[in-house]
Each structure stands twice: as structure tokens, then as C-alpha cells.
Amino acid sequence: MPDEIQDAFGYALHLAQVGGKSDSAKPLRGFGSAGVLEVIEDFDGDTYRAIYTVRFATAVYVLHCFQKKSHHGAATAKQDMDRVHERLKAAARHALGGSTP
């Protein structure tokens, strides 16, 4: 990812770690609450997304970061959503003292 995108995502995650929320962070649809958020940034004609959760008191978990490949609307691809669901389950296990994510 370009440095500018890494900086934007890093700043959004920093704000989440200190209890704040970036203006560019929005709840990710399909997760029932604002506990799973996504940051969308555009750079040089490409779109990048970072998805993270603040559901657990122990940490902010980054679930997925990627460059959006589809040019058909704003929807997140099924394979990316499946990955987010899997990693959210792993984060929950880790946060509750189970296995590592």
C-alpha cells in the first residue's frame, strides 16, 4: 500500500486505540453495530480499505486491509467479507483467552 494510505490507516487505528474515532471510520454493514468499522481511502485512482474491531476491551484488532479490486459499486467482495468474519471469530477467541488469532 502507498505510504499515504498506510499513514491514514495508522492514524485511524491510533485514534481507535486511545478511545477516539476517525472521521473517515464508518460501521461496516452486516455486523449489527459500530463495533466493526472500516476506513476507506482513495489514492491515485485506487481504493483501499482497512477493517478493524473495537468490540473487545483488551485491544483493537485489525481484521483485514486490502485494495478494492472490483469496479462494480462500493460493495465489499464476498471473499473479503468471509475473511473478516473468520478473523473476527479468531479475535474473539483471543480476546477471551483462547487461542491466538
N, C-alpha and C positions, 0 to 999 in steps of 0.2 A: 504494500500500500504506500502511496506517496506520503512523504513526511508531513504535509499539511493535514492529511486525513488522520494520521497517527496522532498528531498533536490535538486535533479536535476531539477524537475519541478519548484520548488520555485525559483531557480536561473534563469531559463529561463524566468519566469514571472517577476522577478525583472529587468532583462535586458530590457524586453519589456516596463516596467513602466518608465524607465529612457531613453527611446528612442533608445535602442540598440536591438540586435537580437542575440540569442544564435546560435552557430554553428550548433546545433542539431535541430533547428527550421526550418521547411520546409513548404511552402504553401500547404494547403490541397486541393486536387483535387476537382473540381466541384463548386468552389466558385469564379472563374473568376479573382482572383487577389491574391496578397500576403497579403490581409487583414485578412484572416483566416489562422492560422498556426497550425501545430501540432508538438509536441515533442514526439519522440518515444525513450523509454529506455528499455533495457533488464536487467533482474535480475533473477538469479537462474533458468534459463530456461523459464521464463515467459516474456511476452512483455506487456508494459504499455504505454498508450497514454494520452497526455493532449492536448486538442484543445482549442484555445483561439483566440480572435479577437482584432486587433488594429485599426479597422475601425473608431472608434469614438474618438474624441479628449478628451472627459471627463474621460475616464477610459479604462483599459484593462479588457475585460470581459472573464472569463474562461467559456467556453461553455460545456465542458464535459471532465472528466478524468475517465479512465477505464482500466481494464486489458483485453487485447485481448484474447478472448476465442477460436476463430476459428484457426485451424492449417492449413487451406486451403488458402495459399497465404497471401499476405500483405493487401488485400482489407479490408476496414472497413465495418462491418456488416450494413445492411440496417437500422436496428433499431437504431444503434448508429448514423448513418448519419441523420436519421429523427429527432433524439433528438437534434443534432447540429443545424439543420435548424430551429427547433422550438425555441431553446434558442437564436439563432442569431436574430430572429424576436423580441423576448422579449427584448434583449439587445438594439436593435434599438429603440423600443418604449421607453425604459428607458432613453437612451441617448438623445432622442429628447424631453424629458419632459413628456412622457406619463406615463403609469402605470409601476409599479416595475416589474423587471424580475421574 
